[in-house]
Amino acid sequence: MTALGAREADVYADQYEIYHGNANPELARKIAHYLRSEPGRAEVFEFANENIFVRILDNVREKDVFLVQPTSRPVNQSIMELLIMIDAFKRASAGRITAVVPYYAYGRSDKKDQPRVPITARLIADMITVAGADRMLTVDLHQGQIQGFFNIPVDELTAVHMLSRYFLDRHLEECVVVTDLGFAKRARAFAELLDAPLAIVEKRRHGNLDRAEVINVIGEVRGRRAIIVDDEVDTAGTLIEITRALEHEGVTEIYACATHGVLSDPAIDRIANSALAEVIITDTVPLPAYKQIPKIKVLSVAPLIGEAIKRIHRGESVGALFSSEVSFTQEMLLWEDGPGGFGGASPAASDDDVPSAVPAPAGA
């Protein structure tokens, strides 16, 4: 019997540790802070010949390890860091390795829609599995079917509830939620949370180019405030096309939100010069200082991922976060990473939640 109760006998170890690579160390720090711990120690760097070296500086034998590493820019280096770190933990005899991949790259390559092309999303899934991960935790995959590419358990979180709470707190009136067909299912949940109608944008993508042409807006949008919802914003080409189409349809004010703010060039310039009032993203992908402009607001998914990590370790339901506990998921928006916020003592945390291998920070 441990401090976390009898259920823990079924979990790999009574200790869990948060580790990270170089893709998004700030998010890993926030997750650990939410859990009132510190990230584990590891060396992850690149030699002059571009070979990646990893060394775990802690004893992780039989521990429950959560490795935070979104596969964001530089994408291919982030993927290799993830795979090499998984292998390092496996060879260090970790009890269970969970790959925490908030942003899953190559998610758009999830089907063979042209002759002689790969299904790269499946390839990445195979690589993560073969490297030695026991399960994966991610946020808003491009398509939910990608879960089926894995032969290990996959927990997919969603930022829809946090994003919807942000707009609920703005008390916007006469809103309409706008999305494309690919994100319609999750956008419908977003619209229900806002008690707003849903409009669908029909678009056509031109070959392999990072742009799409908006053909039609299906739904009543004239005279309303529009909230465009998607899973990611890359070059913002499609986002701007939708914005222009909504302007043409007589929308009074336009907002946008997405889970993943990839924001490849020239996304920032396009957003800054557009009619968009505000773009809300999360920190699954780090936003460099030079890309931080007044129109872009970043919410942290650290409490969402932290809560999921705690539940996975305990053997509790992760899906309950988005069903019976929707209000709690929305309240995660109120979390702040700093003095006076929930970062040092989350509303869901107790002394029993602190990993026994890592002392709680002073003042927690």
Protein Blocks (a to p, Z undefined) as FASTA:
>chain_A
ZZkojklmmpmbfcdcddddfklmmlmmmmmmmnopadddddddddfkopacdddfbdfe
hiacdddddfbddfklmmmmmmmmmmmmmmnopabdcdddfbaghklmmccfbghiacfk
lmmmmmmmmnopabdcdehifblklmmmpcbdcddddfklmmmmmmmmnopghiacdddf
klmmmmmmmmmmnopacdddddddehjbccdddfbdcdjfehpacddddfbdcklmmmmm
mmmmmmmnopabdcdddfblnkpafklmmmmmmmbfbdcddfkbccdfklmcfklccddf
klmmmmmmmmmmnopafklmmmmmmmmmmmmmmpccdehiamlocfkbcfklpcfkbccd
ehZZ
